[in-house]
Amino acid sequence: MGDRHDWTAAPAAAQRARSVLAAASSCAVTMETGREEAVGAHTVTADGRVLLRLPEDTALLTAAICAPRGEPSTVLEFADVAPVPVRSRIRARLWLAGSCVPADGQLEFRPTRIALRRANGVVVVDPDEYAAAEPDPLATAEAGLLTHLAEAHPDAVERLTRLVEPDSLHGAVRVRPLAVDRHGLTLRIERARDHGDVRLAFHRPADDLAQLTERMHVLLTQASRACPRALQRQRTHGDR
């Protein structure tokens, strides 16, 4: 049984790319002179340009300053890592290709090609759509939200499985919160030999934490009214 993914009511690719950028704490920078990991070194402008503040002694900064036209070809790679420990923890990878120019003691990276890889494949993001998109309003808070849900409210995660189709829970041994955005919550269903993801869409998008709390309350209310699924029955049997 392979992975099953349902991205109903999910962010568009351009917004997903901007959300990865907003939440990432590090990136890999590749130029003709080599590749380096940059931790806590990037910020993103409103139109999607990436500003890199690299150490003065790095070869990448020297390459950018000494490039014949001042714009060396550059690729930035960002990994979107699930904050809650799960199998296959990298949820997406984002590649930005473009050029760097020195500006005010840092490098200004201007992307001309954007590719986003998720579990359901790779999509090329239009640069204009990327520039116009905004990060999901929950992107920078997501890690704390999911960690709190997994650690402090495992009973709520268990209850939410009542909203999952029985076929998706066949053979399930563990369910963990994988992702949350303004459109919905994604659960990772882990089985003995494989896993899959199920998306629970909110009844309307959430633009802030207060609205997210209300959306989650609605889901939990719906789950409380539903019949327990196979996961609960399997765990009860297995604990005997």
C-alpha positions, -999 to 999 in steps of 0.1 A, spaced: 0 0 0 16 33 -11 14 68 3 -20 84 1 -21 122 -1 -52 145 -2 -44 182 -7 -80 194 -7 -83 231 1 -45 234 2 -24 265 -5 -14 272 -41 22 263 -50 34 299 -50 21 305 -15 35 272 -4 69 282 -17 67 315 2 57 297 33 87 274 32 109 305 29 92 322 58 96 293 82 130 280 71 159 287 95 186 276 70 194 270 34 220 255 11 237 280 -12 254 268 -44 276 288 -67 302 277 -92 328 279 -64 310 255 -42 282 248 -18 277 260 18 250 258 44 238 291 57 221 290 91 200 320 102 215 340 74 186 348 51 156 372 51 129 376 25 116 408 10 79 414 2 85 406 -35 104 373 -28 140 385 -31 163 367 -6 189 387 13 219 366 25 242 378 51 272 355 49 305 356 68 331 379 53 356 351 48 333 328 29 342 318 -7 307 324 -18 307 361 -8 341 365 -26 328 348 -57 298 372 -58 319 403 -54 345 392 -79 321 378 -105 328 394 -140 293 409 -142 286 409 -105 258 383 -109 271 348 -104 246 319 -111 232 308 -77 209 281 -65 193 282 -30 178 250 -16 154 250 14 140 219 32 106 220 48 110 196 78 80 185 99 83 198 135 67 166 149 89 134 146 74 113 118 86 90 90 99 108 59 101 140 79 109 163 49 76 175 37 89 196 8 120 209 -9 122 243 -25 148 253 -51 154 289 -63 177 295 -92 189 330 -101 217 355 -95 233 373 -66 245 409 -64 264 425 -34 242 451 -16 249 468 17 272 442 30 251 413 20 240 394 -11 207 401 -28 194 370 -45 169 374 -73 151 342 -83 143 336 -119 133 299 -116 114 283 -88 107 246 -82 88 230 -53 89 193 -47 62 177 -25 52 141 -20 28 143 -50 55 156 -74 75 186 -85 58 218 -97 75 248 -114 63 280 -99 57 311 -121 82 338 -109 54 365 -111 31 344 -90 59 337 -66 67 374 -63 30 383 -57 23 356 -32 24 359 6 33 333 31 5 314 49 -4 335 79 3 305 102 36 295 86 59 309 113 37 296 142 31 262 127 60 244 144 49 255 179 12 247 171 19 212 159 43 203 187 18 215 213 -10 195 196 11 163 195 26 165 230 -2 181 250 -33 168 232 -27 133 218 -63 125 228 -75 153 204 -54 138 176 -69 104 183 -104 119 182 -98 135 148 -92 101 133 -130 97 135 -132 121 105 -108 99 84 -122 73 59 -119 38 73 -97 26 44 -71 52 52 -68 38 88 -65 2 78 -34 -12 96 -27 21 112 -4 20 143 1 57 149 -13 91 138 6 123 142 -1 159 131 20 166 101 11 201 89 -14 229 94 -21 260 74 -50 284 70 -69 259 49 -67 227 71 -48 202 91 -29 172 77 -24 140 96 3 114 90 -11 79 92 17 54 100 14 17 94 38 -11 101 55 -8 67 43 24 51 24 56 58 0 81 42 -14 115 47 -50 126 52 -61 162 50 -89 176 72 -101 208 56 -114 237 77 -149 250 69 -133 283 60 -97 296 60 -81 308 92 -62 341 90 -48 342 126 -44 320 157 -78 330 171 -95 318 139 -74 286 139 -86 278 174 -122 282 163 -116 260 132 -100 233 152 -129 234 177 -153 228 148 -133 198 136 -131 183 171 -169 188 176 -175 170 143 -152 142 154 -169 139 188 -202 132 170 -187 106 147 -182 69 153 -148 58 164 -127 45 135 -106 13 132 -75 29 148 -92 32 182 -105 -4 180 -71 -17 169 -53 0 197 -78 -12 223 -74 -48 211 -36 -45 210 -34 -33 246 -50 -64 260 
